[in-house]
Amino acid sequence: MFMSDMNEILNILNYAEKKLTKTRTKNNEKIKKIGKMSTKNQMSLNIEQICSIPDNYILINTPELLARLVKYYREYKMRYGANASVFLDTKTYGLNTWKDELVSISIGFISHQYFSIPMRPFLHPLSRDIPSLPFDVVADTLRPLLESESMLVMANAKFNVHALKNWANIDITFNIYWDTMIAAGLLNENMPKGMKEWYRNYVQPWLIEQGKLSYDDPNRPIDEYGIMFDTVSFDTIPHRSANYYACHDVYMTHLVFLYQKQVFENPSYNLSRVYKLFNEVEMPLIAVFASAERRGVELDSKFLKDVIGGILSEKLKNLKMDIYQILGGTISVTRTRTRSRHGIKFKEEYVVMEELNLNSSIQLSHKLYDEHQLLQPEMIFDNQLRKPKKSISKKVLIRNKNKHKVFSLILEYRGLSQLIHSFCYKLPEDIVDGRIHCTYNQLVRTGRVSCSNPNLQQIPSKFDLIRYAFRAPDGRLLVSADFSQQELRWLAIFTQEEILVDIFKQGLDIHSSVACKMHGLNYEMFEMIRLYKEESKEKTNQNIRRVLRYWKNTQDLINAITYHNEKEKTYIDSNFINADMIVELAAFFEALRQQSKSVVFGVFYGITERGLADQIESSKGEAKSLIDEFKTKLTKYRQWEIQTHQEVMEKGYIVTVLGRKRRFAEEIAKVEQKDSRGNPGSHWKIDKCKRQSCNAIIQGSSADQSKKAMVDLFYPTRADGSKCFDRGEWLRENYKSQLEKDDIHIVLQVHDELMFDVPANVSPAALKAISNTMANAIPNDVGVAFKTDIEISPYWGGSFSIEQIDLMNRGILDWKRIFEEEVKRKLAKFGIEYKVGVFADVEEADGNSEG
């Protein structure tokens, strides 16, 4: 009965489509010519002439057709039951769903029927006479259907969630069954995740192999909407083309979904753990990030632009003048102008002196290579020919930092310039209703999360005042929960290296501990001397006297001084120890700790000897010696590294703690294929895969933990301990998630840190519960406990005690006074202690490097 009813509805829809041929161009009829056309209009006309619309691509643009679609939708859900997936897509005026309005909605069904519902009038000259539905009529009609739907399948679901909620007040945040982009990122993280790329690279060959698609089908030019209309609003293209593209997108979503699902569920692929990760972590995270992005965080534009922007702009001007003093502030530039003689136009070149543009790679390259000869061209192979390359990349500048100070100045200028542009001036323009709404990319290759608009991971740790511009709303606070040394704890767990495990069990500083192990120094003495300095001069002097009392004339201190004298140019006489010598030793110990930190992170991030040498500003030989020393002292780490390298060469992939795969097989196969053809020379790529494999396990497992923690906090727990992802059951059973109970909301995620928007009177118990949930998201049997540092403040980056929060809530303490004092103190300290290098790493501060 249901099938006959559905067929009847489809017949009516198709009949209505044919009736419209009296008022619009028929599918099989030549397009009528219009007057003089622009290039875009000519392109549209060409596509219209070759566009053949399938019978199951149906335009819904009248009230009668919309009513028939609703009836078909309901019959479809009854007919297909639990398998009644609905494929959904939206078209907007741009990619910013907070500013670019909704244009159309398209819907598809398992029954291979696809519908395009425009929500704006057609603007193209060929389509102005074609009727369209009012925006509110479409929104009001589809809202009850979509908001009650639990089987929505989309590509880039979060984008569609925001487009529908922001512009049509249709809330499908918790209704997503499948996101093809999320599935793509788990099935092959090395390939683009876009739906069209997956359709072209995987689905079309699959359909051709099954005989369901001809070999000519993939070459149809009309499938490439992005190429044809990349900069054109969707409502300005001809209605037939718009209908085709809108329906074709949900058709492709349908086919990509079917392909991905059968891959996940095929036992021969051994993807059960990846599928579990998809269903229980990655898919539930869509609602977590959508909710965080929608809520956003308030921004003090005036503070960011006028105070921070002013300070940094002044610093940028100083850097610019310092560079000009070395390279010169002007440059000869050849320009071209159009001249006319005897009625004939021609181009003429002329030379003019202009101010040096430090953002111009051509001008800067000329200054560094040609005029001042501070750099020598690097000879590279290009089509078997050696050619000189005059690169001024970050890598080249870092490598030459010790040769001339101008390289450090240029790196600093670039980083600071980008920071000012991205945050101080651009960020205030992105505010919507007083808030910033970041966009999170859920899956980079390692599983980490990246952030854009703005990229909060670009904020340098050495200058955190930019964070102070992010504020809590009135009556609320911001809580930062940061995993303490998350990746290093995972390193200890996977390697089961006793030295690392003991460090965490005893609560020691890992970088100081490793430095002491590598250099044969006493840890207690090392830390007491390194941390002698306090805020007040009196406490600092007390600490120095304490050091002398404990360690003067001991063998440990004598050994440390001997080691210092071997490594440093300055000399300390162990027979005459005084306060100045303790200060000298403290600086030496801090340098050793920073060096150890670079080695520890560098080794498991897969850094090369040359890369570490650039980082610690030393020789390649010194870097090799440090890496070898680290691996010699931490023998179990070395065993784990060898085992991981063997595993990636045998299997072609590594697996994280929750089963996420990071694949290297294709890259390894390419190298081995070249070698088999007698074309060696690519073994460095194999070495790179090996290095990245260790890093991928650690980074990927850290990502697993952070994501699992967000899911555990955001979703309620059933009585049997399982998580409830079904919003209907959630509301029906009156479940409350851990965050809901205390009116707490996730608003930001940066690196290993989660930011929450909490009530001003939030209880310490609620914060402790958040910390515990995060730390225990993924248990381990090695005995390494995870730790989460909690800070609470009216602004990001601040740290108020529970007692101060209580005084604020009682109106006794004004947080703004503390804020102003803190800003003044930090700015004064910045002015005194600023050294070139604070902003040099801004360009690549994405936190997702694989080494």
Order of alpha helices (4+ residues) and beta strands (2+ residues): alpha-alpha-beta-alpha-beta-beta-beta-alpha-beta-alpha-beta-alpha-alpha-alpha-alpha-alpha-alpha-alpha-beta-alpha-beta-beta-alpha-beta-beta-alpha-alpha-beta-beta-beta-beta-beta-alpha-alpha-alpha-alpha-alpha-alpha-alpha-alpha-alpha-alpha-beta-beta-alpha-alpha-alpha-alpha-beta-beta-alpha-beta-alpha-alpha
